[in-house]
Amino acid sequence: MTETTSRGLARITRVETAVERTGTDGIGELADLAPAAAAALNLLADAIKRGRADQDAIVEALKAAKIDEAFAGVLDAAADSVMTAAEDPYDFHDRLHADNLGGAATDIRRAFHWL
C-alpha cells in the first residue's frame, strides 16, 4: 500500500474560536476573527519553515495586502476607543494604555517600512 503526500500547504477542516475553546462570554463575533487571522499567518510561517513557500514571495504578498496597515489600524482603533471611553482624558492609566496601543501601531508600520 502506497502513501500519497498532499502537495497543498494545509487542509483546514475547522476553525475553533476563542469562545469555543474557553467558553468565554462577551468577546464578540468580530473578536472571534482574530484566531482565524493568526491561524492564516501561522500557516504561511509553517509553509516557509517547511520549504514549501518562498519567503520573499510571502513577505511581498503581505506587504501588497497591506497587512501592516490592517493590524496597525486595529491597534489605532483600540487606542481611540480607550480614550473615548475614558472619563478623564488626562487619566494616567487610560492615557498610558492608549499610548502603548498607538505606539505598537507605529512600530508595526515602521517594521514593514524597512522590509
N, C-alpha and C positions, 0 to 999 in steps of 0.2 A: 504494500500500500504506500503510495507516494503522498507526501505532504506538500500542499501548494502554499506558497507565500504570497500574501497580498502585496501589491505594489503601491497601494494607497498609503497616505500618511497615517490615517486613523479612521476608524469607523465609530461614529458617535451613536450610541443606542439610546441614551437617555441623559438629560441634564438635570442634576439634582440641585435645587436651590438651597440657600442657607436656611430658609424657613423649613423646608422638608427635613433637612439634616439635623437641625437643632430644635425644631418645634417652636422657635421664637416668633412671637406675635409682634405686629407693629412695624416690621421692616418695610413693608410696602412693595407693591408689584414692580415698580421701577428699580428699586434697590436689588430686586431678585435678578436683574440683568447683570450685575457685577460679577457673580461667579461664572456666568457664561462668557463674559468678556475675558476674564482671567483664564478660563479654560482654553479659549481660542488662542490667546497669546502663548500659553504653555504648550499647545500643540505645535506652534511654529518653532518654539525653542527646542522641543524634542526632535522635530524634523531636522533642525540644524545639527544637533548633537549626534544624531544617528547618521549624518552624512547624506540625507535624502533631499536636502534643500540647500541651495546656495545662499550663504549668509548675506552676501551683498544684495542679492535679489530681494530677500526678505526685508532687509533694512530699508532698501529703496521703496519697496511696496508700502511699508509702514509710514515712511515719510510722505509718499504720494497720497496715502489715505488720510494724512494729517492726524495721525493717532495722537501726537503730542498736543495738538490744539484741542482735540476732544477731551483728553484726560485733564489737561490744564483748565479747560472750560468747566469741567465738573468741580474742580477744586475752587476756582474763582466763584462759581455759583454758591458753593458751600460757604465760602468766606462772606459773601454778600448776605446770605441767609443768616449767618451768625450775627452780623452787625444789625440787620433789620430786626431781628428778634430781641436784640439787647435793649434793656430798659434804659441804660445809661451808655451812650456811645463812648464814654471815657472810662468805662469799667475795665480795669487792667486784665482780668481773666478773659473776658469776651474779646477785647482788642488783641490780646496775645494769641488767642485761638484763631481769630480771623487772619491776623498777620502771618501765622505759621501756614495756614492753608494757602494764602496768596503767595507766600514765599516758595512753597512747594510747587505751585503752578509755574512760577517764574523759572525755577530750577529745571523743570521738565522742558519748558520751551528752550532754555539755554542749552540743555544737553542735546536736544535734537538739532539745534542750530550748528553744532560742531560736528555732526555726523556727515 
